């Protein structure tokens, strides 16, 4: 996947990395290889750390 199509993290300006926790307590899992109408890849987020850990262990 090309970084230019990954939505940048507002805090760093770089693409999100797996495990990043946002201000709402959600955890970034990964970018999905499908682009939305805005040109950015879709993203997969987990609602909490427990769900995040389950998702990354499935991959």
N, C-alpha and C positions, 0 to 999 in steps of 0.2 A: 504494500500500500504506500502511496506517495504522501509524504508529510504535508504537502501543500493543501491536501484535501482533508486533513485532520483538523477539527476545530481546536483552536489554541486555548490553553489554560489561561484564564484572565490574570492569574497571579504571576505566572512565569513567562507567558508569551510563547511557550513551547507546547507541542502536543501533550495531551494528558498521558500519564503513565499509570499502569495497573496499580491499584492500591491507593490512589489519590482520594482523600476524603474531602468532600465539598462542605460548604457552610451549613447544609441541611443534614449532614451526617451520612450522606450516600457515598458509596465507594465505586470508583471507576473500575470496570472490569476489562473492557477492550473496545476497539473500533470494529465494526462489522463491515464486511466487504460489500457494502451496498451504499450508494450515494443518494441523498435526499435532493429535493428541488433546489436547495441552497448551495449545492455542490459539495458539501461536506459529507464524510462517511457517517453512517448511523453509529450510535454509541450504545454500549451495554453498561448499565449501572446496577449496583446492588443496593437495596434499601438499608442494609446494616452489615456489620463486619461478619456476622455468622453466615449470612446469605452469600457475601463476597467469597468467603473461604470455601463454601460448598461449590460455587461456580468455578473458581479457579482449579479446584481439585478434579472437576469433571473434564476440563480441557486437556 
